[in-house]
Amino acid sequence: MAATAVRYLQSVGAATVSPGAYEGARRARLRAVGEDERAGVDGGAFRRVLGHFATGVTVVTAHDEDGPAGFACQSFASLSLDPPLVVFMVGRASTTWPRIARAGAFCVNVLAEDQGALCRGFAVSGADKFAGVDHRPAPVTGAPLLDGVAAWVDCTVHAVHTGGDHLIVVGRVEALDARDDAAPLLFHRGRFGRLDV
């Protein structure tokens, strides 16, 4: 699936590797982890320990020829200021990722502290995730920008890399904004929380 996504992105003109970006530097070999090299770490222990790292919660959305698509995502971060890049990770088995790849653009919706139910709705598979969800087109890409979010980041797909059982998607920021009156929704040890300051 990763190779297909990269081929698609190249066909629509998205940069998957900047020419000359690694002049004189050793390039990392990007590949999936093979069955014969799985780490000896128990999956349950991995989730439990990494669950101690509190994260914000986002919904990554796109709009393709079939309409709006989106999924709940904790693995989102800023990557670069110049050029402005962000990154999120998505499971290779995701049914939403191919639609984002086809669209070539996405909007990261940073959820506000009162949007836990919205997150749960976007975390399920097979349902109409946008039923009853108010949204409007993001200003540059037209990806769904959800009402009431704490912040949003409108992006075009810049690059896609493999990362074990996930894909690492780099987005180039085209527009963004935030509400000064909204606190973020947090996720810690399997539960939603809020920031007390």
N, C-alpha and C positions, 0 to 999 in steps of 0.2 A: 504494500500500500504506500509506503514512503516513497519508493521510486516512482510510482504512478503520480503521486502528488507533486513531486519535483518536476517530472516531465510536463505535467499540466501547467505548473507555474511558469516554466520556461517557455511554453507555447504561447502564453498570454503576455509574455514580456516581463514577468516579475523576476527580480534579481535573486538568484539562489546563492551565488557567490560573487562578490565584487571583484572584477578583474584587477589583478595587481595588488589586491588587499594583503596578500601574504608574501610579497616579494622578499626573498631572503629568509623567510621563516619556514619552519617545518609545519606542514599541514597535518592536522589531525585526521586520522582515518575514521570516518563515520560509518558505523554499522550496527546491526542489532546484536544483542547478546545471544550466543549460541546455546543450544540445549546442554552441551557438554561443559559449559563454563558458568552455570548458575551458581550464585553465591550460596554459601551454607547458612544463610540467615532465614529464620522462620518468618513467613509472611505476616503472621499475627503479631509477632514481636516487633517487626518492622513498623507496622501500622500504629501499634500502641506507643512506641517510643517517639516516632515522628509526629504523632498526635499531640505531643507536648509543645510543639512549635505552633503558636497561635498564628492564624492567617486571616486576612480579609477574605471576603467572599465576592465573587463576580459572576455575572452571566455574560458569556460571549455569544454574540448574535451575528447573523448574516442574513442577507436576502438574496435568494437565487430565483431561477425561473419557476420553482415550485412554491415560492412564498417565503415567509420568515422561518428561520431556524435558530436554535440556540441551545446552550447547555450550561449547567452550573459548573464553575471552575474555581478552585482554590489556588492552583499553581500559576499565578500571574505575578509578574514583577517588571519593574523598569529595567532596561538593559543599557541604554546609551543616551547621552544628552546630545551628542553631535556625531552622526545624525540622530534625531529623536527616535529611539526604538524601544519597544516593549516586547515581552515574551510571555507565552503561556504554553502549558503542556496539555496534550490531549491523548487519551488512550487510542491505540491503533485500531481497536474494535469499535470505536465511536461511529455511530451512524450519522452524526451531525457534522463531523469533520469533513467528509467528502463534499458536503454542500457549501461549507465555508471555503474550501479549496476552489470549488467551481466559481463561487462569487468573487474570489480574489481579494476580498475585503471583509472586515469585521468591526464590530463595536464592542469594547469591553465596558460593561455596565457594573460599576462598583456599588454593591448594594448598601443601602442605609440600614441602621440598626433595627428598624421595624419591618424589614422585608424578608424575614425568615421563611414565611409561607411561600413567597415568590421563589426563593431559592429551592425549596422542596419541589415545587412544581416543575422547575427546569432540571431537576436531578433525576427525574423518571424517564424511562424509555417508552416509546410507543404512544404516548398521549399527545393531544393537541396542546402543546406547552403555551401557546399564545392565546388560548381561550380566555376571554375576560381580562387580558393584560393590555393596559393602555400603553401605546408606544407611538413614536413618530420617527421619520427617517433621520439618521445622523446627517449632519450638514454636508459632508464631502462624499462619503461612500453610499449613503442611503441605507446602511444597515440599521436594524431596529434599535432605537435609543429608548429604553424603558423609562416610563414616568416615575418620578420620585427617587431616583438613584442619587447616591451621595456624590458621584463623579462619573464621568464617561470619557472614553478615549476612542476616537474614530481612526481606524487604521487600514492600510492596504497590506497584503501579505508580502513580506520582504524576503523571507527565506524559510525553509523547512529542513530540519535535521532529525536524524533518528536518535532515540534515547531509550534503548531497551524495549519495553512493551509500550512506550509512548512516543509521540512525535513532539519535537520542540519547534514551536511556531514563532517566528520573529515577525513582528509587525512594525511598519513604519508609521509613525504618528502623523496624521493629517490634520486633526483638530482635537481639542479636548476642553473640558470645563469641569467645574466642581461647585457644589453648594457649600457656602460657609456655615450654614445653619444645620448641616446634617452630620451625624456621627456614623461611622462605618459599622456594618455587621461583622462580627468576628466569629471564628470557628476554632474551638480548642477542645481536645480530648473528646471528640464526637458530639459536642454540643455547641449551640450558638451562644454567643455572649455579647457583652457590650463594653465599651471603653469608658471607664470612670476616671475623669480628670478633675 
